[in-house]
Amino acid sequence: MHILRMILASFVVFVFQVILSHIISFGEASPDFVLILLIVLVMHQKPVLAIIIGFLLGFLQDLGNASYLGMNALAKSLTGYVVARYASDLLPDSSLFKGLLILVSSLAGDVILLNIMASFDQVSVLVAFFRYSLLSAVYTAVVGVIVFKVIQILPGRTVRSGVGF
């Protein structure tokens, strides 16, 4: 994917995240469109490029909440690395497995964010995890499966492997 398409896709996803996620939320749970974009972009990239993409997307997401600046950048960088390094080669090319990858990535990112926000107070982390993170992660995974299905049925859309740093 060319850099201009990545930037355009990032802009569209950030608009979705800011405007659409509050409209289609279920209570406190809303989908993380930025995480879905991250996994779509880094699925067949080299780990170094995946870390850079994850950091930039996470940092842009952090700009909306300056009190915890850097948390999303850290979580998205780690997610980008793990997806590029391990998941893109190990998982079958199935939308359901990619949905499972989004679910696990969302839960792992939330554990990072919740631990920092709650100052590593395990009771607060567990309460917030079961109250907010589980439903939000499942919702993000369902939206991600739909996105991967749409990408799969688009004509002439293939993902090139081995592109990047």
BANUVO-955638 format. One line per field, with one value per residue: residue number from 1; residue in three letters; z, x, y of N, C-alpha, C in turn. Coordinates in steps of 0.02 Angstrom, whole numbers, plus 50000, padded with zeros to 5 digits. Each point is the difference from the previous one (the first is absolute). Layout:
num c(NUM, ...)
residu c(Ala, ...)
npz c(Z, ...)
npx c(X, ...)
npy c(Y, ...)
capz c(Z, ...)
capx c(X, ...)
capy c(Y, ...)
cpz c(Z, ...)
cpx c(X, ...)
cpy c(Y, ...)
This chain:
num c(1, 2, 3, 4, 5, 6, 7, 8, 9, 10, 11, 12, 13, 14, 15, 16, 17, 18, 19, 20, 21, 22, 23, 24, 25, 26, 27, 28, 29, 30, 31, 32, 33, 34, 35, 36, 37, 38, 39, 40, 41, 42, 43, 44, 45, 46, 47, 48, 49, 50, 51, 52, 53, 54, 55, 56, 57, 58, 59, 60, 61, 62, 63, 64, 65, 66, 67, 68, 69, 70, 71, 72, 73, 74, 75, 76, 77, 78, 79, 80, 81, 82, 83, 84, 85, 86, 87, 88, 89, 90, 91, 92, 93, 94, 95, 96, 97, 98, 99, 100, 101, 102, 103, 104, 105, 106, 107, 108, 109, 110, 111, 112, 113, 114, 115, 116, 117, 118, 119, 120, 121, 122, 123, 124, 125, 126, 127, 128, 129, 130, 131, 132, 133, 134, 135, 136, 137, 138, 139, 140, 141, 142, 143, 144, 145, 146, 147, 148, 149, 150, 151, 152, 153, 154, 155, 156, 157, 158, 159, 160, 161, 162, 163, 164, 165)
residu c(Met, His, Ile, Leu, Arg, Met, Ile, Leu, Ala, Ser, Phe, Val, Val, Phe, Val, Phe, Gln, Val, Ile, Leu, Ser, His, Ile, Ile, Ser, Phe, Gly, Glu, Ala, Ser, Pro, Asp, Phe, Val, Leu, Ile, Leu, Leu, Ile, Val, Leu, Val, Met, His, Gln, Lys, Pro, Val, Leu, Ala, Ile, Ile, Ile, Gly, Phe, Leu, Leu, Gly, Phe, Leu, Gln, Asp, Leu, Gly, Asn, Ala, Ser, Tyr, Leu, Gly, Met, Asn, Ala, Leu, Ala, Lys, Ser, Leu, Thr, Gly, Tyr, Val, Val, Ala, Arg, Tyr, Ala, Ser, Asp, Leu, Leu, Pro, Asp, Ser, Ser, Leu, Phe, Lys, Gly, Leu, Leu, Ile, Leu, Val, Ser, Ser, Leu, Ala, Gly, Asp, Val, Ile, Leu, Leu, Asn, Ile, Met, Ala, Ser, Phe, Asp, Gln, Val, Ser, Val, Leu, Val, Ala, Phe, Phe, Arg, Tyr, Ser, Leu, Leu, Ser, Ala, Val, Tyr, Thr, Ala, Val, Val, Gly, Val, Ile, Val, Phe, Lys, Val, Ile, Gln, Ile, Leu, Pro, Gly, Arg, Thr, Val, Arg, Ser, Gly, Val, Gly, Phe)
npz c(50000, 49955, 50014, 49941, 49979, 50031, 49977, 49940, 50004, 50023, 49954, 49954, 50022, 50004, 49941, 49977, 50025, 49976, 49940, 49965, 50034, 50011, 49935, 49983, 50054, 50036, 50029, 50036, 49963, 49971, 49935, 49998, 49960, 50044, 50046, 49973, 49993, 50062, 50016, 49968, 50027, 50059, 49976, 49948, 50053, 49992, 50053, 49969, 49941, 50024, 50030, 49945, 49962, 50042, 50002, 49935, 49988, 50043, 49974, 49940, 50021, 50023, 49944, 49997, 50033, 50010, 50044, 49954, 49983, 49948, 50034, 49959, 50000, 50065, 50015, 49959, 50026, 50062, 49990, 49972, 50049, 50048, 49972, 49990, 50060, 50033, 50007, 49962, 50028, 50061, 49991, 49993, 49935, 50060, 49984, 50015, 49973, 49951, 50005, 50006, 49949, 49972, 50017, 49986, 49943, 49994, 50020, 49962, 49951, 50014, 50005, 49947, 49966, 50018, 49991, 49948, 49977, 50021, 49976, 49958, 50017, 50018, 50056, 49995, 49984, 50046, 50043, 49980, 50007, 50052, 50023, 49974, 50016, 50034, 50016, 50017, 50027, 50026, 50017, 50020, 50027, 50019, 50017, 50031, 50021, 50013, 50028, 50030, 50013, 50016, 50033, 50024, 50002, 50019, 49940, 49986, 50060, 49996, 50048, 49988, 50001, 50054, 50011, 49996, 50062)
npx c(50042, 49989, 50048, 49982, 49995, 50057, 50024, 49974, 50020, 50057, 49997, 49980, 50046, 50042, 49974, 50005, 50061, 50008, 49974, 50018, 50056, 49987, 49987, 50047, 50014, 50017, 49966, 50045, 49975, 50057, 49994, 50058, 49978, 50036, 49979, 49939, 50007, 50024, 49954, 49956, 50029, 50006, 49945, 50023, 50017, 50057, 50029, 50054, 49975, 49985, 50059, 50027, 49966, 50013, 50063, 50002, 49969, 50039, 50052, 49976, 49990, 50062, 50004, 49951, 50049, 50016, 49953, 49985, 50036, 49996, 49944, 49960, 50048, 50008, 49935, 49992, 50056, 49983, 49938, 50023, 50045, 49958, 49956, 50046, 50024, 49944, 49951, 50035, 50048, 49976, 49963, 49950, 49993, 49974, 49942, 49979, 50055, 49989, 49937, 50023, 50040, 49947, 49964, 50049, 50009, 49935, 49994, 50051, 49977, 49940, 50031, 50035, 49948, 49965, 50054, 50012, 49938, 50001, 50058, 49986, 49944, 50015, 49972, 50025, 50056, 49990, 49980, 50047, 50042, 49970, 50004, 50059, 50056, 49969, 49949, 50043, 50037, 49946, 49977, 50061, 50001, 49938, 50013, 50053, 49961, 49954, 50048, 50025, 49938, 49990, 50058, 49978, 49941, 50040, 49982, 50048, 49975, 50065, 50024, 50046, 50036, 50036, 49953, 50045, 50017)
npy c(49942, 50045, 50043, 50025, 49938, 49988, 50057, 49988, 49937, 50024, 50048, 49956, 49959, 50052, 50018, 49937, 49999, 50061, 49992, 49948, 49996, 50064, 50004, 49957, 50036, 49947, 50048, 49969, 49952, 50017, 49991, 49969, 50048, 50034, 49958, 50003, 50066, 50001, 49956, 50038, 50054, 49969, 49974, 50031, 50036, 50031, 49970, 50023, 49989, 49940, 50002, 50024, 49958, 49951, 50023, 50011, 49943, 49969, 50032, 49991, 49939, 50004, 50033, 49955, 49969, 50063, 49983, 49957, 50051, 49960, 49994, 50033, 50046, 49990, 50002, 50050, 50026, 49980, 50023, 50055, 50001, 49983, 50042, 50046, 49990, 49992, 50043, 50042, 49967, 50005, 50053, 49959, 50003, 50008, 50026, 49939, 49975, 50042, 49980, 49937, 50015, 50029, 49947, 49958, 50033, 50003, 49938, 49983, 50038, 49975, 49942, 50017, 50023, 49947, 49963, 50036, 49998, 49938, 50022, 49952, 50030, 49938, 50020, 50061, 49970, 49953, 50047, 50043, 49949, 49974, 50062, 50019, 49969, 49953, 50038, 50048, 49952, 49972, 50059, 50015, 49941, 50010, 50063, 49975, 49951, 50046, 50036, 49947, 49986, 50064, 50000, 49943, 50029, 50050, 50018, 49957, 49987, 50005, 49964, 50046, 49946, 50011, 50045, 50047, 50016)
capz c(50000, 49996, 50060, 49995, 50017, 50073, 50033, 49986, 50040, 50070, 50009, 49999, 50061, 50057, 49997, 50025, 50071, 50038, 49989, 49994, 50055, 50054, 49976, 49997, 50060, 50043, 50067, 50004, 49951, 49931, 49963, 49991, 49928, 49991, 50008, 49939, 49948, 50014, 49981, 49927, 49970, 50017, 49996, 49959, 49998, 50042, 50068, 50012, 49972, 50041, 50062, 49982, 49986, 50064, 50041, 49972, 50011, 50072, 50021, 49977, 50044, 50065, 49999, 50026, 50073, 50016, 50068, 49995, 49936, 49989, 50016, 49938, 49957, 50024, 49987, 49927, 49977, 50018, 49959, 49931, 49998, 50009, 49941, 49942, 50012, 50014, 49979, 49928, 49972, 50035, 49994, 49933, 49968, 50012, 50035, 50070, 50037, 50006, 50053, 50062, 50009, 50023, 50068, 50045, 49999, 50037, 50072, 50022, 50004, 50057, 50061, 50006, 50016, 50066, 50052, 50007, 50025, 50069, 50038, 50013, 50052, 49965, 50009, 49954, 49932, 49987, 49996, 49937, 49946, 49990, 49990, 49937, 49948, 49966, 49950, 49948, 49959, 49958, 49951, 49953, 49961, 49953, 49948, 49962, 49955, 49945, 49958, 49962, 49949, 49947, 49964, 49964, 49941, 49953, 49942, 49986, 50061, 50028, 50045, 49982, 50057, 49995, 49982, 50058, 50020)
capx c(49958, 50040, 49996, 49943, 49940, 50002, 49982, 49929, 49963, 50005, 49956, 49930, 49988, 49996, 49935, 49953, 50011, 49976, 49929, 49957, 50005, 49953, 49932, 49984, 50023, 49953, 50018, 50069, 50041, 50000, 50054, 50063, 50014, 50072, 50030, 49985, 50044, 50069, 50008, 49996, 50061, 50063, 49992, 50052, 50056, 50057, 49988, 50022, 49948, 49939, 50009, 49993, 49929, 49965, 50015, 49968, 49927, 49987, 50014, 49944, 49943, 50016, 49992, 49934, 50001, 50069, 50021, 50034, 50036, 50048, 49974, 49977, 50059, 50033, 49959, 49995, 50066, 50008, 49953, 50026, 50057, 49979, 49962, 50046, 50052, 49977, 49933, 49988, 50025, 49974, 49927, 49973, 49971, 49928, 49974, 49986, 50063, 50019, 49957, 50029, 50060, 49978, 49975, 50057, 50037, 49961, 50005, 50069, 50009, 49962, 50036, 50054, 49971, 49968, 50052, 50030, 49949, 49982, 50063, 50014, 49955, 49972, 49928, 49971, 50012, 49953, 49932, 49993, 50008, 49937, 49944, 50004, 50045, 49977, 49948, 50030, 50044, 49957, 49970, 50053, 50014, 49944, 50008, 50059, 49983, 49962, 50047, 50040, 49956, 49991, 50063, 50008, 49956, 50014, 50035, 50068, 50036, 50043, 50050, 50067, 50040, 50071, 50008, 50016, 50069)
capy c(50058, 50060, 50042, 50045, 49961, 49989, 50063, 50011, 49952, 50022, 50057, 49976, 49960, 50045, 50032, 49949, 49990, 50057, 50014, 49942, 49951, 50018, 49989, 49928, 49966, 49965, 50021, 50023, 49964, 50024, 49967, 50036, 49999, 50010, 49933, 49963, 50027, 49978, 49930, 49996, 50029, 49966, 49927, 49969, 50047, 49984, 50024, 50069, 50043, 49990, 50039, 50071, 50013, 49994, 50058, 50060, 49995, 50006, 50068, 50041, 49985, 50030, 50072, 50015, 49995, 50019, 49982, 49935, 50003, 49947, 49933, 49968, 49990, 49939, 49941, 49988, 49978, 49930, 49962, 49998, 49955, 49931, 49979, 49994, 49951, 49932, 49981, 50000, 49937, 49942, 49993, 49988, 50059, 49995, 50059, 49982, 50001, 50070, 50026, 49977, 50041, 50066, 49991, 49992, 50063, 50050, 49984, 50013, 50072, 50025, 49983, 50050, 50065, 49999, 49998, 50066, 50046, 49982, 49997, 49929, 49974, 49943, 49996, 50049, 49975, 49945, 50026, 50036, 49952, 49963, 50046, 50037, 49975, 49939, 50015, 50042, 49958, 49958, 50045, 50017, 49940, 49990, 50051, 49981, 49945, 50031, 50038, 49951, 49970, 50050, 50003, 49937, 49997, 50054, 49973, 50023, 50020, 49949, 50026, 49978, 49983, 50017, 50070, 50041, 50006)
cpz c(50000, 50060, 49997, 50016, 50074, 50037, 49990, 50041, 50074, 50014, 50004, 50064, 50061, 50001, 50025, 50076, 50041, 49994, 50007, 50061, 50057, 49980, 50004, 50063, 50037, 50072, 50001, 49947, 49932, 49964, 49993, 49927, 49986, 50006, 49938, 49943, 50009, 49977, 49924, 49968, 50012, 49990, 49960, 49991, 50042, 50069, 50013, 49974, 50041, 50066, 49986, 49987, 50065, 50045, 49975, 50010, 50074, 50025, 49977, 50042, 50069, 50001, 50024, 50076, 50024, 50070, 50001, 49934, 49997, 50013, 49937, 49952, 50020, 49982, 49925, 49971, 50014, 49958, 49929, 49993, 50002, 49939, 49940, 50009, 50003, 49965, 49925, 49968, 50030, 49989, 49928, 49972, 50003, 50039, 50073, 50042, 50008, 50052, 50069, 50017, 50025, 50072, 50050, 50003, 50039, 50075, 50027, 50006, 50058, 50066, 50012, 50023, 50070, 50057, 50010, 50030, 50073, 50045, 50025, 50060, 49968, 50008, 49952, 49928, 49983, 49993, 49933, 49940, 49986, 49987, 49931, 49944, 49962, 49946, 49944, 49954, 49953, 49945, 49946, 49955, 49948, 49943, 49956, 49951, 49940, 49953, 49958, 49946, 49942, 49959, 49956, 49936, 49951, 49941, 49993, 50060, 50025, 50045, 49979, 50063, 49988, 49981, 50064, 50015, 50011)
cpx c(50045, 49988, 49941, 49934, 49997, 49977, 49926, 49957, 50002, 49954, 49927, 49984, 49997, 49934, 49946, 50006, 49970, 49924, 49957, 50001, 49953, 49928, 49981, 50023, 49942, 50019, 50070, 50045, 49993, 50059, 50061, 50020, 50075, 50036, 49988, 50043, 50071, 50011, 49995, 50065, 50062, 49998, 50057, 50059, 50058, 49989, 50020, 49948, 49936, 50005, 49990, 49927, 49960, 50012, 49964, 49924, 49983, 50013, 49945, 49938, 50011, 49989, 49931, 49996, 50071, 50023, 50036, 50037, 50053, 49974, 49977, 50058, 50038, 49960, 49996, 50067, 50012, 49954, 50026, 50059, 49978, 49962, 50046, 50049, 49973, 49933, 49991, 50024, 49966, 49925, 49980, 49968, 49924, 49978, 49986, 50063, 50025, 49956, 50025, 50063, 49982, 49975, 50058, 50041, 49965, 50005, 50070, 50013, 49963, 50033, 50058, 49972, 49970, 50051, 50032, 49950, 49983, 50061, 50014, 49961, 49959, 49925, 49965, 50008, 49951, 49928, 49989, 50005, 49934, 49941, 50000, 50037, 49974, 49949, 50027, 50045, 49960, 49968, 50051, 50015, 49945, 50005, 50061, 49987, 49961, 50046, 50042, 49958, 49990, 50064, 50009, 49957, 50011, 50040, 50070, 50039, 50040, 50051, 50067, 50039, 50072, 50012, 50018, 50073, 50031)
cpy c(50061, 50044, 50048, 49964, 49986, 50063, 50014, 49952, 50018, 50058, 49979, 49962, 50045, 50038, 49951, 49992, 50057, 50007, 49937, 49954, 50018, 49987, 49925, 49962, 49966, 50017, 50030, 49968, 50031, 49968, 50045, 49994, 50007, 49933, 49958, 50024, 49977, 49929, 49991, 50024, 49958, 49925, 49966, 50048, 49973, 50029, 50073, 50049, 49995, 50039, 50074, 50017, 49998, 50060, 50062, 49999, 50009, 50071, 50048, 49988, 50030, 50075, 50022, 49998, 50013, 49979, 49932, 49994, 49944, 49930, 49963, 49989, 49937, 49938, 49984, 49979, 49926, 49955, 49994, 49952, 49927, 49974, 49990, 49943, 49928, 49983, 49996, 49935, 49939, 49989, 49983, 50063, 49996, 50061, 49984, 49999, 50071, 50035, 49979, 50039, 50070, 49997, 49997, 50065, 50054, 49987, 50014, 50075, 50031, 49983, 50049, 50067, 50002, 49998, 50068, 50049, 49987, 49994, 49929, 49973, 49944, 49994, 50048, 49978, 49945, 50023, 50035, 49952, 49964, 50045, 50032, 49964, 49940, 50014, 50043, 49959, 49955, 50042, 50020, 49940, 49987, 50050, 49983, 49943, 50027, 50038, 49952, 49966, 50049, 50007, 49939, 49999, 50057, 49973, 50030, 50022, 49941, 50034, 49971, 49983, 50020, 50071, 50037, 50001, 49932)
